[in-house]
Amino acid sequence: MKNRYKVICLLIILLFVSLPVLAQESKVVETAKSVTDDISLDELITGTLTPIQDVNIPAQIGGVADLVNIEIGEQVEKGAELIKINDETLMIQKNQAEAALDSARANYEELKNGVTEEEMKRIQANYENAKASLESAETNLELMQELYNERRTLEQQLVNAEQQLNSSRQQLQTSKQNLNQAEVNYNQAKREYERSKKLYEDNVISEREYENAKNSYENAESSYKNAQISVERAESSVAAAEKNYQLTKATYNNPTQLKQQLENARSQVNSARTNLKVAESNLEEAKSGPREERVRASFAAVKQAEARLDEIKNQITKTQITAPFSGLINRVNFDEGEMIPTGQTVLNLINIDQLYAEIDVTAATASTISKGDTVEVRAETMQHYIKGEVTNIAPAADQASKTFLVKVKISNLEHRLRAGMFADVKITKGKSGSAVVVPIESIVNLNSDNPYIFVVEDGKAVRKDLKIGIKTNSRVEVLAGLNAGENVVIRGQSNLEAGQEVEVRN
């Protein structure tokens, strides 16, 4: 037992003797040179590319599309005709307005200058012609109204045609059922006849029984053929009824042309009434002589006729839908022959010669950028960043996301990028030039108020307290406490003490 205590005491003495020796052993570290370099703090935000111009073009006037001269993806130039709406009715109204203007001008000149005997005759003739034209136009309007009202008759005809079609289909079904039964009877009578014939030839049955079987077979055969004929007739009847129904339905469902004619007839009546009023006024003025107020009224009529003509010409120009700028057709909503309602969007035109990269940023990021700043943009199909300009920053945050919309404009003359693609925008939130930079892993207590670093001088670790600036994922800017070119410990600084000997192994 005494020997055991002696051994333990000896071990304790040896341990205390060896501790100072162990404390003085050098520690293996890895170092890197501190350098002078540019450093910046970048934020990468993903957004969406949108066109520099994106316009839904509406139809300013309704009508049937006579020409759709575009396809999706087609490049069009500013002013090019894209869609043409039928202007036949407007051209008729234009001719009428031109005639009314000519008449108003002539009447004004006559009132102003007085009339001769020949002019009086002409004015009288114009009045009679205008009166006859109104009567003719009213008669035509009554006729068109009656024709249009007959659409109710067409509706009844459609109901009758549908009933006739259903009846024919039911008759066909009955005829097919009769045919199936007649075929069954025919096959049964045929078998019975062939059996009776053989028995008769073998003198098993009488001649009368044979004749009865034969007659039954012939009757069944005749009924079967008649049933086939009945089915064929029923099928023909169904086809005729179907054709009549479709024709009646098409006539009933396409009142556009008839309605157009009715509107034209009403327009002609209104125009004829206006012409008659003008002619009547001219005749009265010619008989009574020109008066100042009549001359003024006639001049006003000229101006009114000019305004009406200008209005119709303006409407005619609206039947031609043109490109407001050069761009690409992104969507076409109508085909040739379709009715386009007034105000309806007919196509979408975009310009992607330049694109916006639209991103949503936080308030902190928004406060670091300004309109006109240059940032870097990389679309999802690109391998490198290109320059972009900040053109728009929302003055207020989105109520839901509390972020600010920022638009960055980039060039896209070759159209390699498309609207709707995702794009990364790199925003520099802080930048320093010619700063002392060290690897981020070299700094001890990086996120505390007292960060420090170890450098190797004469084989020993020297602690240096730092003042740091910009921090990225891999590097840190040193504002004070370190010079460029020093050997900074980047590995092995854990539990390292100031003044401790170190062994550098890079």
Buried (B, 14 or more C-beta within 10 A) or exposed (E): EEEEEEEEEEEEEEEEEEEEEEEEEEBEBBBBEBBEBEBBBBBEBEBBBBBBBBBEBBBBBBBBBBBBEBEEEEEBEEEEEBBBBBBEBBEBBBEBBBBBBEBBBBBBEBBEEEBEEEBBEBBBEBBEEBBEBBEEBBEBBEEBEEEBEEEEEBEEBBEEBBEBBEEBBEBBEEBBEBBEEBBEBBEEBBEBBEEBBEBBEEEEBEEEEBEBBBEBBEEBBEBBEEBBEBBEEBBEBBEEBBEBBEEBBEBBEEEEEBEBBBEBBBBBBBBBBBBBEBBBBBBEBBEEEBEEEBBEBBBEBBEBBBEBBEEBBEBBEBBEBBBEBBBBBBEBBBEEEEEBEEEEBBBBBBBBBBBBBBBBBBEEBBEBBEEEBEBBBBBEEBEEBBEBBBBEBBEEBEEEEEBBBBBBBBBBEEEEBBBEBEBBBBBBBBEBEEBBBBBBBBBBEBEEEEBBBBBBEEEBBBBBEBEBBBBBEEBBBBBEBBEBEBBBBBBBBEEBEEEBEBEBEE
